């Protein structure tokens, strides 16, 4: 169902990358780029390229390139790779917060015809999206205590971001140079515009019901924090021995808001791709209340209005899946489907 951006002429891209790295990064030695490939699970919003860099006398360096995709079948109307690079530069300065190690960026598109950046590959384990990790893969093969520890470590790492005040460095300088969705009113407006852009203004009945519910019940504005946006298990690289978090991934959905929305997104997507699909959650994963307690202790913040932000998460995720469905030519999730059904169930919990 998911359309994927295509990388034309991988061999040509490999040659251009090698030339650019030698001109811009490895200026005192000569590097060779080899084995460039595109993972099967690359997303709709960008192209992920894996490749190796070799310099004489040194071990091979595995790299990850993120290339901005082009076309009319993408998940978001605007995809700002330079913003993500700047965000990770700032986040890397936060004590205890782990993000991939950046190498370099090319923001103009001159070299490859599209902006890109390069990171050193982080060794570790990533929970699978397809099939969902509750169905198969290394998470399903782990023990309940291991799953509980992984869940906790992911939430605690996320909370490391939420403890940071946006008015202080390193976030202050980053936010001063970027335009990202801010406060809840602005975010709701963004997602209403997203529906019109992404779905040709088509909608499921529950979509309008949820949008109205969210607009009418906005909670009081808390101390705003920088929110990860796409906070979920599948965007975490866990250490190979499962002892904790090696890095948090994917910062394209950054927003300023109540950080409880990140916790809600984390919980909701786990539920959606288990309960929402009629799959039993794997033993060991904490439920909503325990997860909220873990986060509140780690973030040193109150976990208020969790149900509101679960609905907000469900509405946004259903819109994204509907867009992906429409862009793929299928369209079956635009006006119905499991994502809207599960949102209706959570909304009715109020």
C-alpha positions in Angstrom: 0.0 0.0 0.0 2.8 2.4 0.8 4.3 4.3 -2.2 8.0 4.7 -2.0 10.3 7.4 -3.5 12.6 6.0 -6.1 16.3 6.7 -6.4 17.2 7.0 -10.0 20.6 5.8 -11.1 22.1 4.5 -7.8 25.5 4.0 -9.5 25.5 7.6 -10.6 24.5 8.7 -7.1 27.4 6.7 -5.6 29.9 8.3 -8.0 28.6 11.8 -7.2 28.6 11.2 -3.5 32.2 10.0 -3.6 33.3 13.1 -5.5 31.4 15.4 -3.1 32.8 13.7 0.0 36.3 14.0 -1.3 35.9 17.6 -2.2 34.0 18.7 0.9 34.6 16.3 3.8 37.6 14.0 3.3 39.8 16.8 2.0 43.2 15.6 3.2 42.7 11.9 2.2 40.9 10.1 -0.6 37.8 8.1 0.2 35.9 5.5 -1.8 32.2 5.0 -1.6 30.9 1.5 -2.2 27.9 -0.8 -1.8 25.2 1.9 -2.0 21.8 0.4 -1.5 18.2 1.3 -0.6 16.6 -0.6 2.3 13.3 -2.3 1.5 11.5 -0.3 4.2 12.5 3.2 3.1 9.7 5.6 3.8 7.6 7.9 1.6 9.0 11.2 2.8 12.6 10.6 2.0 15.1 8.2 0.5 17.4 6.3 2.9 20.6 5.2 1.3 23.1 2.9 3.0 26.7 2.8 1.9 30.3 2.3 3.0 33.1 4.8 3.0 36.7 3.6 2.9 39.9 5.5 3.6 43.3 3.9 3.2 44.6 2.5 6.4 41.3 2.9 8.3 38.4 0.6 9.0 35.4 0.8 6.6 32.9 3.4 7.9 29.2 2.5 7.4 27.1 5.5 6.5 23.5 6.5 6.1 22.3 9.1 3.6 19.0 10.8 3.8 17.9 12.2 0.5 14.9 14.5 0.1 12.4 12.8 -2.1 10.7 14.7 -5.0 7.2 14.1 -6.5 3.5 14.3 -5.8 3.1 11.1 -3.8 4.8 12.0 -0.6 3.5 11.9 3.0 3.9 15.7 3.7 3.6 18.8 1.6 6.9 20.2 2.8 9.9 18.1 3.8 12.8 20.1 5.2 16.0 18.1 5.4 18.2 21.1 6.4 15.8 21.7 9.4 16.3 18.1 10.5 20.0 18.4 10.2 20.0 21.6 12.3 17.8 19.9 14.8 20.1 17.0 15.3 23.1 19.3 15.6 21.3 21.0 18.5 20.0 17.8 20.1 23.5 16.3 20.0 24.5 19.0 22.5 22.0 17.9 25.1 23.6 15.8 27.8 22.2 12.2 27.8 20.2 12.6 24.6 21.3 10.2 21.9 20.9 10.9 18.2 22.8 9.7 15.2 26.3 11.2 14.6 26.2 13.6 11.7 28.9 13.8 9.1 27.9 16.5 6.6 25.0 17.9 4.6 24.4 19.3 1.2 21.3 21.5 1.5 21.1 23.1 -2.0 20.4 20.1 -4.2 23.2 21.0 -6.6 25.1 17.7 -6.2 22.4 15.1 -6.4 19.4 17.2 -7.6 17.9 17.1 -4.1 19.2 18.1 -0.6 20.7 15.4 1.5 22.7 14.7 4.6 24.9 11.9 5.8 25.2 10.3 9.2 27.5 7.6 10.6 25.5 4.4 10.9 24.5 3.6 14.5 24.9 0.0 15.4 21.8 -1.5 17.0 18.3 -3.0 16.8 15.2 -1.2 15.4 11.7 -2.5 16.0 10.1 -3.4 12.7 7.1 -1.5 11.2 6.2 -4.2 8.7 5.1 -6.5 10.0 4.3 -4.7 13.3 6.7 -5.7 16.1 3.8 -7.3 18.0 3.6 -9.8 15.2 7.1 -10.8 14.3 10.8 -10.0 14.6 13.3 -9.5 17.4 10.9 -7.8 19.7 8.4 -10.7 19.5 11.3 -13.0 20.2 12.4 -11.1 23.3 11.3 -11.9 26.8 8.6 -9.9 28.7 11.2 -8.4 31.0 13.4 -7.3 28.0 10.3 -5.7 26.4 9.5 -3.8 29.6 13.1 -2.6 29.8 13.1 -1.5 26.2 9.8 0.4 26.5 11.0 2.1 29.6 14.4 3.1 28.1 12.7 4.6 25.1 10.3 6.7 27.1 13.1 7.9 29.5 15.2 8.9 26.5 12.3 10.8 25.0 11.8 12.5 28.4 15.4 13.7 28.2 14.3 16.0 25.4 11.2 17.2 27.2 13.3 18.4 30.2 15.0 21.0 28.0 13.6 24.5 28.1 13.2 26.0 24.6 14.3 29.4 25.9 17.7 28.0 26.8 20.6 26.8 24.6 21.0 24.7 22.6 17.3 24.8 21.6 17.0 28.6 21.7 19.3 29.2 18.8 17.8 26.3 16.8 14.2 27.5 17.3 15.2 31.1 16.4 16.2 30.0 12.9 13.3 27.6 12.1 9.6 27.7 11.4 8.0 24.6 12.8 4.4 24.1 14.1 3.9 25.8 17.5 1.3 25.6 20.2 -1.8 23.4 20.0 -3.9 25.8 18.1 -1.3 26.1 15.4 -0.9 22.3 15.2 -4.6 21.7 14.8 -4.7 24.3 12.1 -1.8 22.6 10.3 -3.5 19.2 10.4 -6.8 20.6 9.1 -4.8 22.1 6.2 -3.0 18.8 5.8 -6.4 17.0 5.3 -7.3 19.4 2.5 -3.9 19.1 0.9 -3.4 15.4 1.2 -6.9 14.0 0.8 -8.4 16.4 -1.8 -10.7 17.5 1.1 -12.2 14.0 1.3 -12.8 12.7 4.8 -14.2 10.1 7.1 -17.1 11.1 9.3 -15.0 10.4 12.4 -12.3 12.8 11.1 -14.6 15.8 11.3 -16.0 14.6 14.6 -12.5 14.3 16.0 -11.4 17.7 14.6 -14.4 19.4 16.3 -13.8 17.5 19.5 -10.2 18.6 19.6 -10.9 22.2 18.8 -13.6 22.5 21.4 -11.7 20.8 24.2 -8.2 22.3 23.9 -6.6 22.0 27.4 -4.9 25.0 29.0 -1.5 25.9 27.5 1.3 24.4 29.5 5.0 25.2 29.5 5.8 24.5 25.9 8.6 22.2 25.0 10.2 20.9 21.8 8.3 17.7 20.8 9.9 14.9 18.8 6.7 14.5 16.8 7.2 10.9 15.5 7.9 9.4 18.9 7.5 5.7 18.5 9.3 2.4 19.1 10.1 2.0 15.4 12.1 5.3 15.5 14.5 4.1 18.2 17.7 2.3 17.7 18.2 0.1 20.7 21.7 -1.2 21.7 22.6 -4.6 20.2 22.4 -6.1 23.7 19.0 -4.5 24.4 20.5 -2.6 27.3 19.2 0.8 26.4 18.8 3.4 23.6 21.6 4.0 21.0 19.8 6.8 19.1 16.4 8.4 18.4 15.5 8.7 14.7 13.4 10.8 12.4 12.8 14.4 13.4 10.7 15.6 10.4 7.6 16.1 12.6 9.2 18.4 15.2 6.7 20.8 16.9 6.5 23.0 19.9 3.8 22.0 22.2 2.8 20.0 25.3 5.3 17.2 25.5 2.5 14.9 26.7 1.6 14.7 23.0 4.9 12.7 22.3 4.0 10.2 25.1 0.5 9.9 23.7 1.9 9.3 20.1 4.2 6.6 21.6 1.3 4.9 23.3 -1.3 5.3 20.6 0.8 3.9 17.7 1.7 0.9 19.8 -2.0 0.3 20.5 -3.0 1.0 16.9 -0.7 -1.6 15.4 -1.7 -4.2 18.0 -5.3 -3.7 19.3 -6.2 -1.7 16.2 -5.3 -4.6 14.0 -6.9 -7.2 16.3 -3.5 -8.4 17.5 -2.8 -9.0 21.2 -0.1 -6.8 22.7 3.0 -8.7 23.6 3.5 -9.4 27.3 5.8 -7.1 29.2 4.9 -3.8 27.6 3.5 -1.4 30.2 0.0 0.0 29.8 -1.1 3.6 29.6 -1.0 4.4 33.3 2.4 2.9 34.0 3.8 4.5 30.9 2.5 7.9 32.0 4.2 7.4 35.4 7.5 6.4 33.8 7.4 9.5 31.6 6.3 11.9 34.4 9.2 10.8 36.7 11.8 11.0 33.9 10.6 14.3 32.5 9.8 15.9 35.9 6.6 17.2 34.4 2.9 16.5 35.1 1.2 14.1 32.7 -2.1 15.9 32.3 -4.7 15.5 29.5 -3.3 12.2 28.2 -6.6 11.1 26.7 -6.9 14.4 24.8 -3.5 13.8 23.3 -4.3 10.2 22.5 -7.2 11.5 20.4 -4.9 14.1 18.8 -2.4 11.3 18.0 -5.1 9.1 16.5 -6.5 11.8 14.3 -3.1 12.8 12.9 -2.0 9.1 12.3 -5.3 8.3 10.6 -4.8 11.4 8.3 -1.3 10.3 7.5 -2.3 6.7 6.7 -5.2 8.0 4.6 -2.8 10.2 2.6 -0.5 7.2 2.1 -3.4 5.1 1.0 -4.6 7.8 -1.5 -1.1 8.4 -2.8 -0.6 4.7 -3.5 -3.6 4.7 -5.7 -5.6 2.5 -3.3 -7.6 5.0 -1.3 -9.2 2.4 0.9 -8.2 4.2 4.1 -9.3 7.7 3.2 -12.9 7.4 4.4 -12.7 4.2 6.5 -10.4 1.5 7.7 -8.7 0.3 10.9 -7.1 3.7 11.8 -10.4 5.6 11.8 -12.1 2.7 13.6 -9.6 2.7 16.4 -9.8 6.5 16.7 -13.5 6.3 17.1 -13.0 3.7 19.9 -10.5 5.9 21.8 -12.7 9.0 21.2 -15.6 7.2 22.8 -13.6 6.6 25.9 -14.2 10.2 27.0 
